[in-house]
Amino acid sequence: MEKDYPEATNGFDAAFTDAVNLGNQLADRDKEADLWDIADGLLAGAIQYWLYSRQPCNDPRCLDCMPVSTAEGRMGELQRLIRQLSEESEYYHSPNDTNVGRA
């Protein structure tokens, strides 16, 4: 199903919004579904797509592909991106984290 997004919305924002909406739809569809299972499935699919999209081109000297020219390079870039996106998330810290001070 194709969606219309405002012109200001980029591919990142559209994909982010659709992934969150899909998770909510799956959880709403099956009230007994395990939210962790839904989230893990969404993450697994996102990782597969990300790895697919980061395949280096055929030029071993390509500067654009250099950071992802090996499996280890792709994994390092993926881990860097996961850390960045996680730390930017409004859900990164939770009031129930065990390292949160209690008064």
C-alpha positions in Angstrom: 0.0 0.0 0.0 1.5 3.3 -1.1 1.3 6.2 1.3 1.4 9.9 0.7 3.9 11.8 2.9 4.3 15.5 3.2 7.0 16.8 0.8 9.2 17.7 3.8 9.2 14.1 5.0 12.3 12.2 3.8 12.8 8.4 3.3 14.3 8.1 6.8 11.2 9.7 8.5 8.8 7.7 6.3 10.5 4.4 7.1 10.8 5.2 10.8 7.1 6.1 11.0 6.0 3.0 9.0 8.0 0.7 11.2 6.5 2.1 14.4 3.0 2.0 12.9 3.6 -1.6 11.8 4.7 -2.7 15.3 1.6 -1.0 16.8 -0.7 -2.6 14.2 0.8 -6.1 14.9 0.3 -5.6 18.7 -3.3 -4.3 18.2 -4.1 -7.2 15.9 -3.1 -9.8 18.5 -3.5 -8.6 22.1 -1.7 -11.7 23.4 1.3 -11.2 21.2 4.6 -10.8 22.9 5.8 -7.2 22.3 9.4 -8.3 22.5 8.8 -10.8 19.7 7.2 -8.2 17.5 10.1 -5.8 18.2 12.7 -8.5 17.5 11.0 -9.4 14.2 10.9 -5.7 13.1 14.6 -5.4 14.1 15.6 -8.6 12.3 13.9 -7.3 9.1 15.4 -3.9 9.4 18.9 -5.4 9.9 18.4 -7.6 6.8 17.4 -4.7 4.7 20.2 -2.5 6.0 22.8 -5.2 5.3 21.4 -5.6 1.8 21.5 -1.9 1.1 25.1 -1.7 2.2 26.6 -4.1 -0.2 29.8 -2.6 -1.7 30.0 -2.0 -5.4 32.4 -3.9 -7.8 35.2 -1.3 -7.5 37.5 -2.3 -4.6 38.9 1.2 -4.6 35.5 3.0 -4.2 35.9 5.6 -1.5 32.1 5.6 -0.9 32.0 1.9 -0.2 35.3 1.7 1.8 33.6 1.8 5.2 31.4 -1.2 4.3 33.7 -3.0 2.0 34.0 -6.0 4.5 31.6 -7.8 6.7 33.5 -6.5 9.7 33.2 -2.9 8.3 29.5 -3.3 7.8 29.1 -4.7 11.3 31.0 -1.8 12.8 29.0 0.8 10.9 25.8 -1.0 12.0 26.8 -1.0 15.6 27.8 2.7 15.4 24.4 3.5 13.9 22.5 1.4 16.5 24.3 3.2 19.3 23.6 6.7 17.8 19.9 6.0 17.1 19.4 4.4 20.5 20.9 7.3 22.4 18.8 9.7 20.4 15.6 7.8 21.2 13.1 9.2 23.7 12.9 5.7 25.1 16.7 5.3 25.7 16.3 6.0 29.4 13.4 4.6 31.3 12.1 5.6 34.8 12.4 1.9 35.6 16.1 1.5 34.7 17.9 -0.1 37.6 20.6 2.7 37.6 18.1 5.5 38.1 18.4 7.3 41.4 15.5 6.9 43.8 14.6 9.6 46.4 
